[in-house]
């Protein structure tokens, strides 16, 4: 059932399957269609925060807004000329500074070539091994030595600009997304890269009309105390930001829909442990929202019974997946018992790239729900609600509800891995 609060439309869930499905998809449509792409620091990102905040209030949660400074990025146009001819399909890399540069061309395909090349004042075409995966941001603590060496070479050799050639997949995937990386850069799809390398142009002009700007973003955290007076709590989390140009129905309106529905569903239910719902912001580029959450609340991590993260669930042509992190043997057995009635749920190996790692890396037992084949939709322009199946979203709601109920008589010490 949809109800109104001021100018905001919010949704109250029902336990019937049809109403539950409507509630879940209502959240997905609101975030991915009515608001749309919601990258960090954008007006749409703040609209999503307001939507989540209104629903948390409706669920009776005490809401905290965790603001922090970030970098916003506004892009107007990108185009390029090759020996005077217009180049099709060139996209500025996210956070690229503006430029209008013209220079001779050099193509490099391996780390050894890059480190040996003279790039000063040239337009460098990166391809091959150098662009098999996006380049990690400079501040990303999990980046490897390879990425460090690529970044160092590009920064010290001072190219006029960089063109990265996408070599994986057919949909556009920008290969540099870093507000701390100051060389102008853009990505071209494999077909355009092939044409450039065959043509061996003498000169390229690249124009990027874009701007970085100081911005403010925020996590939205909703809390309700447990009934026993204890400080123990269970954390539900999901991120609501997207990369640019993607509606983000799968990644991650789906996870937010599950979290908000559970918050409302559990509003009047007696719980021994407190419930904390964390709508993280900024997961897609650097975990700035996680850093702010830690700054404010890491001292309380010892009271967390478990953290449950939803990131990319409910895909129509995939199965929901589950992974566990830092759990005791007893908690692991409980998880297997709880999920036994959900044969469509697939167990997968632990993966670090989401908000559950904020907890797991600090010894908090964590559970992550996602999809067995999440790369089909994640970060893509076609990540729309038509790919989402309400019954698969409901599956995550039901299994998470059962898990929360099963943990009500468990302590943080019981759930944590021994030693």
C-alpha positions as CSV (number, residue, x, y, z in Angstrom):
1,X,0.0,0.0,0.0
2,X,1.4,3.4,-0.9
3,X,0.9,6.3,1.5
4,X,2.0,10.0,1.4
5,X,4.2,11.9,3.7
6,X,4.3,15.5,2.7
7,X,5.5,15.5,-0.9
8,X,7.1,12.1,-0.7
9,X,5.4,8.9,-1.6
10,X,6.3,5.9,0.5
11,X,5.3,2.3,0.6
12,X,4.0,0.2,3.5
13,X,4.6,-3.6,3.0
14,X,2.1,-6.3,3.6
15,X,2.8,-10.0,4.3
16,X,0.8,-11.2,1.3
17,X,3.0,-12.2,-1.7
18,X,1.3,-9.8,-4.1
19,X,1.6,-6.8,-1.8
20,X,5.2,-7.7,-0.9
21,X,6.1,-7.9,-4.5
22,X,4.4,-4.5,-5.2
23,X,6.3,-3.0,-2.3
24,X,9.6,-4.2,-3.4
25,X,9.2,-3.2,-7.0
26,X,7.8,0.1,-5.9
27,X,11.2,0.9,-4.3
28,X,13.0,-0.3,-7.3
29,X,11.0,1.8,-9.7
30,X,11.2,4.9,-7.4
31,X,15.0,4.7,-7.2
32,X,15.9,3.6,-10.7
33,X,13.1,5.1,-12.8
34,X,11.7,8.1,-11.0
35,X,15.1,9.3,-9.7
36,X,17.4,7.4,-12.1
37,X,21.2,7.5,-12.1
38,X,22.4,8.8,-8.7
39,X,26.2,9.1,-8.6
40,X,27.9,10.5,-5.5
41,X,27.6,14.3,-5.2
42,X,24.7,14.7,-7.7
43,X,21.2,16.2,-7.0
44,X,19.7,12.7,-7.8
45,X,21.9,11.2,-5.2
46,X,20.5,13.5,-2.6
47,X,17.0,12.7,-3.8
48,X,17.6,9.1,-3.2
49,X,18.9,9.9,0.3
50,X,15.7,11.8,1.0
51,X,13.6,8.9,-0.2
52,X,15.4,6.5,2.0
53,X,15.2,8.8,5.0
54,X,11.4,9.3,4.6
55,X,10.8,5.5,4.6
56,X,13.0,5.0,7.6
57,X,11.0,7.6,9.5
58,X,7.8,5.8,8.4
59,X,9.2,2.6,9.8
60,X,9.7,4.3,13.2
61,X,13.4,4.3,13.1
62,X,15.6,7.0,14.7
63,X,17.4,8.4,11.7
64,X,20.9,9.8,11.6
65,X,22.3,11.6,8.5
66,X,26.0,11.1,8.2
67,X,27.3,13.8,5.9
68,X,30.8,14.0,4.4
69,X,32.7,16.0,1.8
70,X,33.2,14.4,-1.6
71,X,33.9,15.3,-5.2
72,X,31.1,15.9,-7.7
73,X,31.6,15.7,-11.4
74,X,29.6,17.4,-14.1
75,X,30.0,16.4,-17.7
76,X,28.7,18.3,-20.7
77,X,30.4,16.8,-23.8
78,X,33.3,14.8,-25.1
79,X,34.5,14.6,-28.7
80,X,37.7,13.8,-30.6
81,X,39.2,14.3,-34.0
82,X,41.7,12.0,-35.7
83,X,43.8,13.7,-38.3
84,X,40.9,16.1,-38.7
85,X,38.2,13.5,-38.9
86,X,35.5,13.2,-36.1
87,X,35.9,10.1,-33.9
88,X,32.8,8.2,-33.0
89,X,32.0,6.8,-29.5
90,X,34.4,8.5,-27.1
91,X,33.3,8.9,-23.5
92,X,35.1,10.9,-20.9
93,X,36.3,8.9,-17.9
94,X,34.6,9.7,-14.7
95,X,36.2,12.6,-12.8
96,X,38.4,13.5,-15.8
97,X,39.5,17.1,-15.7
98,X,38.5,19.2,-18.7
99,X,40.8,19.6,-21.7
100,X,41.2,20.7,-25.3
101,X,44.4,19.2,-26.3
102,X,46.0,18.2,-29.6
103,X,49.1,16.1,-29.9
104,X,51.0,13.3,-31.6
105,X,49.9,9.7,-30.8
106,X,51.6,6.9,-29.1
107,X,50.0,3.4,-28.5
108,X,51.2,1.2,-25.6
109,X,49.8,-2.2,-24.8
110,X,51.9,-3.6,-21.9
111,X,53.3,-2.4,-18.6
112,X,56.9,-2.8,-19.9
113,X,56.1,-0.6,-23.0
114,X,54.4,2.0,-20.8
115,X,57.3,2.3,-18.5
116,X,59.8,2.6,-21.4
117,X,57.8,5.0,-23.5
118,X,58.2,8.8,-23.8
119,X,54.7,10.1,-23.3
120,X,55.3,13.8,-22.6
121,X,52.9,16.0,-24.6
122,X,51.4,13.0,-26.5
123,X,48.0,11.4,-26.7
124,X,48.6,7.9,-25.4
125,X,46.4,5.1,-26.5
126,X,46.3,2.4,-23.7
127,X,45.1,-1.0,-24.8
128,X,45.9,-4.7,-24.5
129,X,47.1,-5.9,-21.1
130,X,46.9,-2.3,-19.7
131,X,43.1,-2.1,-20.1
132,X,42.0,-5.7,-19.3
133,X,40.3,-4.2,-16.2
134,X,39.5,-0.8,-14.8
135,X,42.3,1.0,-13.1
136,X,42.0,1.1,-9.4
137,X,41.7,4.6,-7.8
138,X,44.9,5.9,-6.3
139,X,43.4,5.8,-2.8
140,X,41.9,2.3,-3.1
141,X,43.5,0.2,-0.4
142,X,43.1,-3.1,-2.3
143,X,44.8,-1.9,-5.5
144,X,47.7,-4.2,-6.6
145,X,51.3,-3.5,-7.7
146,X,50.3,-3.5,-11.4
147,X,47.9,-0.7,-10.9
148,X,50.3,1.3,-8.8
149,X,52.9,1.0,-11.6
150,X,50.5,2.1,-14.3
151,X,49.4,5.1,-12.3
152,X,52.9,6.1,-11.5
153,X,54.0,5.9,-15.1
154,X,51.1,7.9,-16.4
155,X,51.5,10.6,-13.8
156,X,55.3,11.0,-14.1
157,X,55.5,10.8,-17.9
158,X,53.0,13.7,-18.3
159,X,50.9,12.7,-21.4
160,X,48.7,15.4,-22.9
161,X,45.7,13.1,-22.5
162,X,44.9,9.4,-22.4
163,X,42.6,7.2,-24.5
164,X,41.8,3.9,-22.9
165,X,40.6,1.1,-25.2
166,X,37.9,-1.2,-23.7
167,X,38.9,-4.8,-24.3
168,X,36.3,-6.6,-22.1
169,X,32.7,-6.7,-22.9
170,X,30.6,-4.8,-25.4
171,X,28.8,-2.2,-23.3
172,X,30.7,0.9,-22.3
173,X,32.8,0.5,-19.2
174,X,34.9,3.5,-18.3
175,X,38.5,2.4,-17.4
176,X,39.6,5.3,-15.2
177,X,37.3,6.6,-12.4
178,X,39.4,8.5,-9.9
179,X,38.9,12.1,-8.6
180,X,42.6,12.1,-7.6
181,X,43.9,11.3,-11.1
182,X,44.7,14.6,-12.9
183,X,45.4,13.6,-16.5
184,X,42.5,14.1,-18.9
185,X,41.3,10.8,-20.1
186,X,38.5,9.1,-22.1
187,X,37.5,5.5,-23.0
188,X,36.7,4.2,-26.5
189,X,35.0,0.8,-27.3
190,X,37.0,-2.0,-28.7
191,X,35.8,-1.4,-32.3
192,X,37.0,2.3,-32.2
193,X,40.3,1.1,-30.6
194,X,40.8,-1.4,-33.4
195,X,40.2,1.4,-36.1
196,X,42.7,3.7,-34.3
197,X,45.4,1.1,-34.1
198,X,45.0,0.1,-37.8
199,X,45.0,3.7,-38.9
200,X,48.0,4.7,-36.9
201,X,47.0,8.4,-36.8
202,X,49.6,11.1,-36.6
203,X,47.6,13.4,-34.4
204,X,44.5,13.3,-32.2
205,X,42.5,16.2,-30.7
206,X,40.5,15.4,-27.5
207,X,38.0,17.8,-26.0
208,X,36.4,17.1,-22.7
209,X,33.9,19.6,-21.3
210,X,33.6,18.6,-17.7
211,X,34.2,20.0,-14.2
212,X,35.0,18.6,-10.8
213,X,33.4,20.4,-7.9
214,X,33.2,20.1,-4.1
215,X,30.1,18.4,-3.0
216,X,28.5,16.8,0.1
217,X,27.0,13.3,0.3
218,X,25.5,11.4,3.2
219,X,24.8,7.9,4.5
220,X,21.3,7.5,6.0
221,X,21.2,5.3,9.1
222,X,18.0,4.2,10.9
223,X,18.0,2.6,14.3
224,X,15.6,1.0,16.7
225,X,16.6,-0.4,20.1
226,X,16.1,-4.0,21.2
227,X,13.6,-5.0,23.8
228,X,16.1,-6.3,26.3
229,X,18.0,-3.0,27.0
230,X,21.2,-4.6,25.6
231,X,23.5,-2.7,23.3
232,X,23.6,-5.7,20.9
233,X,22.4,-5.1,17.4
234,X,22.0,-6.6,13.9
235,X,23.0,-4.4,11.0
236,X,21.2,-4.5,7.6
237,X,22.9,-2.5,4.9
238,X,22.8,-1.7,1.2
239,X,24.2,1.2,-0.9
240,X,22.0,3.5,-2.9
241,X,24.5,5.3,-5.1
242,X,25.2,4.3,-8.7
243,X,27.9,4.9,-11.3
244,X,27.1,7.6,-13.9
245,X,24.5,7.0,-16.6
246,X,23.1,3.7,-15.0
247,X,19.6,3.6,-13.6
248,X,20.9,1.1,-11.0
249,X,17.8,-1.1,-10.7
250,X,19.9,-4.2,-10.0
251,X,22.9,-2.3,-8.6
252,X,21.6,-1.4,-6.1
253,X,18.0,-0.3,-5.9
254,X,17.3,-4.0,-5.4
255,X,19.3,-4.2,-2.2
256,X,17.8,-1.0,-0.9
257,X,14.3,-2.3,-1.6
258,X,15.0,-5.4,0.5
259,X,16.5,-3.4,3.4
260,X,13.6,-0.8,3.4
261,X,11.0,-3.5,3.2
262,X,12.5,-5.4,6.1
263,X,12.8,-2.2,8.2
264,X,9.0,-1.6,7.7
265,X,8.2,-5.3,8.1
266,X,10.0,-5.6,11.5
267,X,8.8,-2.2,12.8
268,X,6.3,-3.6,15.2
269,X,8.0,-6.9,15.9
270,X,9.6,-7.6,19.3
271,X,13.4,-8.0,18.8
272,X,15.9,-8.8,21.5
273,X,18.7,-7.1,19.5
274,X,18.6,-3.6,18.2
275,X,18.2,-3.2,14.4
276,X,20.4,-0.8,12.5
277,X,19.6,-0.1,8.8
278,X,22.5,1.5,7.0
279,X,22.0,3.0,3.5
280,X,25.5,3.5,2.5
281,X,26.5,6.2,-0.1
282,X,29.6,6.2,-2.3
283,X,30.2,2.5,-2.6
284,X,30.7,2.6,-6.4
285,X,34.0,4.6,-6.6
286,X,35.7,4.7,-3.2
287,X,34.1,3.6,0.1
288,X,33.8,7.2,1.4
289,X,30.5,6.5,3.1
290,X,32.0,3.5,4.8
291,X,34.8,5.6,6.1
292,X,32.4,8.1,7.6
293,X,30.3,5.3,9.1
294,X,33.5,3.9,10.7
295,X,34.6,7.3,12.0
296,X,31.3,7.7,13.8
297,X,30.6,4.1,15.0
298,X,33.6,1.7,14.8
299,X,33.9,1.8,18.6
300,X,30.5,0.0,18.7
301,X,31.4,-2.9,16.4
302,X,31.8,-5.2,19.4
303,X,28.1,-5.1,19.9
304,X,27.2,-6.2,16.4
305,X,25.8,-9.7,16.3
306,X,26.0,-9.9,12.5
307,X,26.0,-7.5,9.5
308,X,23.8,-8.5,6.5
309,X,24.5,-6.7,3.2
310,X,22.4,-6.8,0.0
311,X,24.1,-5.7,-3.2
312,X,22.6,-6.7,-6.5
313,X,19.8,-9.2,-5.9
314,X,16.7,-10.3,-7.6
315,X,18.0,-10.7,-11.1
316,X,15.4,-12.4,-13.4
317,X,17.9,-14.6,-15.3
318,X,20.2,-15.4,-12.4
319,X,20.0,-16.9,-8.9
320,X,20.4,-15.0,-5.7
321,X,23.7,-15.8,-4.0
322,X,24.9,-15.8,-0.4
323,X,28.4,-15.7,1.1
324,X,29.6,-15.7,4.7
325,X,32.5,-13.9,6.4
326,X,34.2,-14.4,9.7
327,X,31.4,-16.5,11.2
328,X,31.8,-19.1,14.0
329,X,31.2,-22.8,13.2
330,X,27.9,-22.6,15.0
331,X,26.8,-19.5,13.1
332,X,27.8,-21.2,9.9
333,X,25.6,-24.2,10.7
334,X,22.8,-21.9,11.6
335,X,23.1,-20.2,8.2
336,X,23.0,-23.5,6.4
337,X,19.9,-24.5,8.4
338,X,18.1,-21.2,7.7
339,X,18.9,-21.3,3.9
340,X,18.0,-25.0,3.5
341,X,14.4,-24.1,2.7
342,X,15.5,-21.8,-0.1
343,X,17.0,-24.2,-2.8
344,X,17.2,-21.4,-5.4
345,X,19.8,-19.6,-3.2
346,X,23.4,-20.3,-4.4
347,X,26.3,-20.3,-2.0
348,X,29.4,-18.6,-3.4
349,X,33.0,-17.9,-2.3
350,X,33.5,-14.7,-0.3
351,X,34.0,-11.5,-2.4
352,X,35.3,-8.2,-0.9
353,X,33.9,-5.5,-3.2
354,X,31.0,-4.2,-1.2
355,X,29.9,-2.8,2.2
356,X,30.0,-6.1,4.1
357,X,33.8,-5.9,3.9
358,X,33.7,-2.8,6.2
359,X,32.5,-5.2,8.9
360,X,34.2,-8.4,7.9
361,X,37.7,-6.8,7.8
362,X,37.2,-5.7,11.4
363,X,36.1,-9.1,12.8
364,X,32.3,-8.6,12.6
365,X,30.5,-11.7,11.2
366,X,28.9,-10.8,7.9
367,X,26.6,-12.2,5.3
368,X,26.4,-10.9,1.8
369,X,23.5,-11.4,-0.7
370,X,24.1,-10.8,-4.3
371,X,23.6,-12.7,-7.6
372,X,25.5,-15.6,-9.1
373,X,26.0,-13.6,-12.4
374,X,26.1,-10.0,-11.3
375,X,28.4,-8.7,-14.1
376,X,25.6,-8.8,-16.7
377,X,23.9,-5.7,-15.3
378,X,26.2,-4.0,-12.8
379,X,27.3,-0.5,-13.8
380,X,25.5,-0.8,-17.2
381,X,23.2,1.7,-18.9
382,X,20.6,-1.0,-19.4
383,X,20.4,-1.9,-15.6
384,X,16.7,-1.3,-15.5
385,X,13.8,-2.7,-13.5
386,X,12.7,-5.1,-16.3
387,X,15.7,-7.3,-15.3
388,X,14.4,-7.6,-11.7
389,X,12.0,-10.3,-10.6
390,X,9.9,-9.5,-7.5
391,X,9.7,-13.1,-6.3
392,X,13.5,-13.2,-6.2
393,X,13.6,-10.0,-4.2
394,X,11.0,-11.5,-1.9
395,X,13.2,-14.6,-1.5
396,X,16.0,-12.4,0.0
397,X,13.4,-10.7,2.3
398,X,12.2,-14.1,3.6
399,X,15.6,-15.6,4.2
400,X,16.9,-12.5,5.9
401,X,13.8,-12.3,8.1
402,X,14.4,-15.9,9.2
403,X,18.0,-15.2,9.8
404,X,17.2,-12.2,12.0
405,X,14.7,-14.3,14.0
406,X,17.2,-17.1,14.4
407,X,19.8,-14.7,15.8
408,X,17.6,-13.2,18.5
409,X,18.9,-15.5,21.3
410,X,22.5,-15.3,20.0
411,X,25.3,-13.1,21.3
412,X,28.1,-11.3,19.4
413,X,30.5,-13.8,21.0
414,X,28.5,-16.7,19.7
415,X,28.5,-15.5,16.1
416,X,32.2,-14.6,15.9
417,X,34.8,-16.9,14.4
418,X,36.9,-18.6,17.0
419,X,40.4,-17.1,17.6
